């Protein structure tokens, strides 16, 4: 089991299917809070672990994050390579757990190669990626 060290910025439980975005996002403009999607990206991050390198853009982003919670389309938590104030404020307002991972690129590579499920283990001080098991034979 590999442990990816994190800094817990907004406390809470964090586990689920990863939704990886390979670029910094702007919550204002790119995210549709009524659907829980990143425009032009495909698929919803609702009830998943949103994994992003960082954010960019307007201070309105904090309110878009809050709107995700109000529309019930929010991710279970957000894992980020670099947390910045707009993201932090949005997660605090919305009570969405926020973790800043130390080795962001290593985490992404590991998840993609293992097709794993992400679990925050506070007792270990980091994220672990658990193998998904199939019931198919």
Phi and psi in degrees as GROMACS dihedral restraints (atoms count N, CA, C in turn):
[ dihedral_restraints ]
;  ai    aj    ak    al  type     phi  dphi    fc
    3     4     5     6     1  -100.0    20    10
    4     5     6     7     1   135.6    20    10
    6     7     8     9     1  -109.4    20    10
    7     8     9    10     1   127.9    20    10
    9    10    11    12     1  -104.2    20    10
   10    11    12    13     1   112.1    20    10
   12    13    14    15     1   -63.6    20    10
   13    14    15    16     1   138.8    20    10
   15    16    17    18     1  -133.6    20    10
   16    17    18    19     1   160.2    20    10
   18    19    20    21     1  -108.8    20    10
   19    20    21    22     1   119.8    20    10
   21    22    23    24     1   -80.4    20    10
   22    23    24    25     1   113.2    20    10
   24    25    26    27     1   -96.3    20    10
   25    26    27    28     1   -45.7    20    10
   27    28    29    30     1  -121.0    20    10
   28    29    30    31     1   116.9    20    10
   30    31    32    33     1   -67.4    20    10
   31    32    33    34     1   148.4    20    10
   33    34    35    36     1   155.2    20    10
   34    35    36    37     1   175.6    20    10
   36    37    38    39     1   -79.9    20    10
   37    38    39    40     1   145.1    20    10
   39    40    41    42     1  -147.3    20    10
   40    41    42    43     1   104.9    20    10
   42    43    44    45     1  -157.8    20    10
   43    44    45    46     1   148.1    20    10
   45    46    47    48     1   154.0    20    10
   46    47    48    49     1  -173.0    20    10
   48    49    50    51     1   -70.9    20    10
   49    50    51    52     1   132.0    20    10
   51    52    53    54     1   -75.9    20    10
   52    53    54    55     1   142.9    20    10
   54    55    56    57     1  -122.7    20    10
   55    56    57    58     1   100.1    20    10
   57    58    59    60     1   -95.7    20    10
   58    59    60    61     1   130.5    20    10
   60    61    62    63     1  -118.1    20    10
   61    62    63    64     1   125.8    20    10
   63    64    65    66     1   -83.8    20    10
   64    65    66    67     1     4.5    20    10
   66    67    68    69     1  -140.0    20    10
   67    68    69    70     1   161.1    20    10
   69    70    71    72     1   -63.5    20    10
   70    71    72    73     1   142.1    20    10
   72    73    74    75     1  -116.1    20    10
   73    74    75    76     1   154.9    20    10
   75    76    77    78     1  -106.7    20    10
   76    77    78    79     1   114.9    20    10
   78    79    80    81     1   -62.7    20    10
   79    80    81    82     1   -35.4    20    10
   81    82    83    84     1   -85.4    20    10
   82    83    84    85     1   109.2    20    10
   84    85    86    87     1   112.6    20    10
   85    86    87    88     1   -44.4    20    10
   87    88    89    90     1   -94.0    20    10
   88    89    90    91     1   -26.7    20    10
   90    91    92    93     1  -102.0    20    10
   91    92    93    94     1   132.1    20    10
   93    94    95    96     1  -100.4    20    10
   94    95    96    97     1   103.4    20    10
   96    97    98    99     1   -68.1    20    10
   97    98    99   100     1   -23.1    20    10
   99   100   101   102     1   -72.8    20    10
  100   101   102   103     1   -21.1    20    10
  102   103   104   105     1  -115.6    20    10
  103   104   105   106     1   -13.7    20    10
  105   106   107   108     1    68.3    20    10
  106   107   108   109     1    41.7    20    10
  108   109   110   111     1  -129.0    20    10
  109   110   111   112     1   159.6    20    10
  111   112   113   114     1  -100.5    20    10
  112   113   114   115     1   117.9    20    10
  114   115   116   117     1   -54.3    20    10
  115   116   117   118     1   132.3    20    10
  117   118   119   120     1    78.7    20    10
  118   119   120   121     1     3.4    20    10
  120   121   122   123     1  -102.6    20    10
  121   122   123   124     1   -33.0    20    10
  123   124   125   126     1    91.1    20    10
  124   125   126   127     1   131.9    20    10
  126   127   128   129     1    81.9    20    10
  127   128   129   130     1   157.4    20    10
  129   130   131   132     1  -102.6    20    10
  130   131   132   133     1   145.4    20    10
  132   133   134   135     1   -97.6    20    10
  133   134   135   136     1     7.2    20    10
  135   136   137   138     1   -55.6    20    10
  136   137   138   139     1   130.1    20    10
  138   139   140   141     1    61.0    20    10
  139   140   141   142     1    21.6    20    10
  141   142   143   144     1  -116.2    20    10
  142   143   144   145     1   173.2    20    10
  144   145   146   147     1   -91.5    20    10
  145   146   147   148     1   108.1    20    10
  147   148   149   150     1   -79.2    20    10
  148   149   150   151     1   120.7    20    10
  150   151   152   153     1  -118.5    20    10
  151   152   153   154     1   115.7    20    10
  153   154   155   156     1  -136.0    20    10
  154   155   156   157     1   150.2    20    10
  156   157   158   159     1   -70.0    20    10
  157   158   159   160     1   -27.5    20    10
  159   160   161   162     1   171.2    20    10
  160   161   162   163     1  -172.5    20    10
  162   163   164   165     1  -129.2    20    10
  163   164   165   166     1   165.7    20    10
  165   166   167   168     1  -147.5    20    10
  166   167   168   169     1   163.3    20    10
  168   169   170   171     1   109.5    20    10
  169   170   171   172     1  -159.9    20    10
  171   172   173   174     1   -72.6    20    10
  172   173   174   175     1   156.6    20    10
  174   175   176   177     1   -66.6    20    10
  175   176   177   178     1   -15.8    20    10
  177   178   179   180     1   -63.3    20    10
  178   179   180   181     1   -20.3    20    10
  180   181   182   183     1   -52.4    20    10
  181   182   183   184     1   -37.7    20    10
  183   184   185   186     1   -59.7    20    10
  184   185   186   187     1   -38.7    20    10
  186   187   188   189     1   -76.3    20    10
  187   188   189   190     1   -28.3    20    10
  189   190   191   192     1   -67.2    20    10
  190   191   192   193     1   -40.8    20    10
  192   193   194   195     1   -61.4    20    10
  193   194   195   196     1   -43.0    20    10
  195   196   197   198     1   -61.1    20    10
  196   197   198   199     1   -40.9    20    10
  198   199   200   201     1   -62.4    20    10
  199   200   201   202     1   -34.6    20    10
  201   202   203   204     1   -56.7    20    10
  202   203   204   205     1   -43.3    20    10
  204   205   206   207     1   -66.6    20    10
  205   206   207   208     1   -42.6    20    10
  207   208   209   210     1   -65.2    20    10
  208   209   210   211     1   -36.7    20    10
  210   211   212   213     1   -82.7    20    10
  211   212   213   214     1    -2.9    20    10
  213   214   215   216     1    60.3    20    10
  214   215   216   217     1    40.4    20    10
  216   217   218   219     1  -121.8    20    10
  217   218   219   220     1    12.6    20    10
  219   220   221   222     1   -71.8    20    10
  220   221   222   223     1   153.4    20    10
  222   223   224   225     1   -70.4    20    10
  223   224   225   226     1   161.5    20    10
  225   226   227   228     1   -62.3    20    10
  226   227   228   229     1   -36.8    20    10
  228   229   230   231     1  -164.7    20    10
  229   230   231   232     1   171.1    20    10
  231   232   233   234     1  -124.3    20    10
  232   233   234   235     1   130.8    20    10
  234   235   236   237     1  -113.1    20    10
  235   236   237   238     1   128.5    20    10
  237   238   239   240     1  -133.5    20    10
  238   239   240   241     1   150.4    20    10
  240   241   242   243     1   -76.4    20    10
  241   242   243   244     1   -37.8    20    10
  243   244   245   246     1  -143.3    20    10
  244   245   246   247     1   110.6    20    10
  246   247   248   249     1   -82.2    20    10
  247   248   249   250     1   136.7    20    10
  249   250   251   252     1  -125.3    20    10
  250   251   252   253     1   166.4    20    10
  252   253   254   255     1   -55.5    20    10
  253   254   255   256     1   -39.5    20    10
  255   256   257   258     1   -63.1    20    10
  256   257   258   259     1   -43.8    20    10
  258   259   260   261     1   -65.2    20    10
  259   260   261   262     1   -44.6    20    10
  261   262   263   264     1   -60.5    20    10
  262   263   264   265     1   -47.8    20    10
  264   265   266   267     1   -61.2    20    10
  265   266   267   268     1   -44.6    20    10
  267   268   269   270     1   -59.7    20    10
  268   269   270   271     1   -41.7    20    10
  270   271   272   273     1   -69.5    20    10
  271   272   273   274     1   -37.5    20    10
  273   274   275   276     1   -64.2    20    10
  274   275   276   277     1   -49.2    20    10
  276   277   278   279     1   -58.3    20    10
  277   278   279   280     1   -35.1    20    10
  279   280   281   282     1   -97.9    20    10
  280   281   282   283     1    -6.0    20    10
  282   283   284   285     1    56.9    20    10
  283   284   285   286     1    44.3    20    10
  285   286   287   288     1  -102.3    20    10
  286   287   288   289     1   120.4    20    10
  288   289   290   291     1   -55.9    20    10
  289   290   291   292     1   139.3    20    10
  291   292   293   294     1  -131.6    20    10
  292   293   294   295     1   124.4    20    10
  294   295   296   297     1  -122.5    20    10
  295   296   297   298     1   135.3    20    10
  297   298   299   300     1  -104.6    20    10
  298   299   300   301     1   117.6    20    10
  300   301   302   303     1   -91.4    20    10
  301   302   303   304     1   140.8    20    10
  303   304   305   306     1   -71.9    20    10
  304   305   306   307     1   -49.6    20    10
  306   307   308   309     1  -107.0    20    10
  307   308   309   310     1    72.0    20    10
  309   310   311   312     1   -56.8    20    10
  310   311   312   313     1   -51.9    20    10
  312   313   314   315     1   -63.0    20    10
  313   314   315   316     1   -37.0    20    10
  315   316   317   318     1   -63.6    20    10
  316   317   318   319     1   -40.8    20    10
  318   319   320   321     1   -61.0    20    10
  319   320   321   322     1   -47.6    20    10
  321   322   323   324     1   -59.9    20    10
  322   323   324   325     1   -48.2    20    10
  324   325   326   327     1   -59.2    20    10
  325   326   327   328     1   -42.7    20    10
  327   328   329   330     1   -65.6    20    10
  328   329   330   331     1   -44.5    20    10
  330   331   332   333     1   -61.7    20    10
  331   332   333   334     1   -46.2    20    10
  333   334   335   336     1   -64.2    20    10
  334   335   336   337     1   -35.8    20    10
  336   337   338   339     1   -78.8    20    10
  337   338   339   340     1   -24.6    20    10
  339   340   341   342     1  -103.2    20    10
  340   341   342   343     1   -12.4    20    10
  342   343   344   345     1    53.0    20    10
  343   344   345   346     1    44.1    20    10
  345   346   347   348     1   -90.1    20    10
  346   347   348   349     1   172.0    20    10
  348   349   350   351     1  -106.5    20    10
  349   350   351   352     1   131.0    20    10
  351   352   353   354     1   -91.8    20    10
  352   353   354   355     1   131.9    20    10
  354   355   356   357     1  -134.4    20    10
  355   356   357   358     1   127.2    20    10
  357   358   359   360     1   -85.3    20    10
  358   359   360   361     1   122.0    20    10
  360   361   362   363     1  -111.9    20    10
  361   362   363   364     1    94.6    20    10
  363   364   365   366     1   -57.4    20    10
  364   365   366   367     1   -36.5    20    10
  366   367   368   369     1   -64.6    20    10
  367   368   369   370     1   -24.6    20    10
  369   370   371   372     1  -101.1    20    10
  370   371   372   373     1    -7.2    20    10
  372   373   374   375     1    73.2    20    10
  373   374   375   376     1    24.9    20    10
  375   376   377   378     1  -168.3    20    10
  376   377   378   379     1  -176.6    20    10
  378   379   380   381     1   -93.4    20    10
  379   380   381   382     1   141.7    20    10
  381   382   383   384     1  -120.5    20    10
  382   383   384   385     1   152.6    20    10
  384   385   386   387     1  -112.9    20    10
  385   386   387   388     1   114.1    20    10
  387   388   389   390     1   -95.3    20    10
  388   389   390   391     1   143.0    20    10
  390   391   392   393     1   -69.3    20    10
  391   392   393   394     1   138.9    20    10
  393   394   395   396     1   -86.5    20    10
  394   395   396   397     1   135.4    20    10
  396   397   398   399     1  -105.3    20    10
  397   398   399   400     1   140.7    20    10
  399   400   401   402     1  -103.8    20    10
  400   401   402   403     1   142.8    20    10
  402   403   404   405     1   -85.6    20    10
  403   404   405   406     1    -0.2    20    10
  405   406   407   408     1   -77.5    20    10
  406   407   408   409     1   146.9    20    10
